[in-house]
C-alpha cells in the first residue's frame, strides 16, 4: 500500500526532496500533537 502512495506522490510532485522533507517533518509534528492531545483527553476523562 505504501508503494502505491509513494508512486502517486512521485507522479504528482516528481522527486522533489524538499517536499518529502516537509511532509516528513509535518508528519512528525502532527503525530506529536495527536499523542499529546490523546494523553490530555485521557487524563481529563
C-alpha positions in Angstrom: 0.0 0.0 0.0 2.8 2.4 0.8 4.3 1.8 -2.6 1.1 2.9 -4.2 1.0 6.1 -2.2 4.7 6.8 -2.8 4.2 6.2 -6.6 1.3 8.6 -6.7 3.2 11.2 -4.8 6.2 10.9 -7.2 3.9 11.3 -10.2 2.3 14.4 -8.8 5.3 16.1 -7.2 8.2 14.4 -9.0 11.2 13.5 -6.9 11.5 16.8 -5.1 13.4 16.2 -1.9 12.2 19.5 -0.4 8.6 18.4 -0.4 9.5 15.0 1.0 11.4 16.6 3.9 8.5 18.9 4.5 6.0 16.1 4.7 8.3 14.1 7.0 8.6 17.0 9.4 4.8 17.7 9.2 4.0 14.1 9.9 6.3 14.0 12.9 4.8 17.2 14.3 1.2 16.0 13.7 2.0 12.7 15.4 3.3 14.6 18.4 0.3 16.8 18.6 -2.0 13.8 18.3 -0.1 12.0 21.1 -0.3 14.9 23.4 -3.9 15.6 22.8 -4.8 11.9 23.2 -3.0 11.8 26.6 -4.5 15.1 27.7 -8.1 13.9 26.9 -7.4 10.5 28.6 -6.3 12.3 31.7 -9.2 14.7 31.8 -11.8 12.0 31.4 
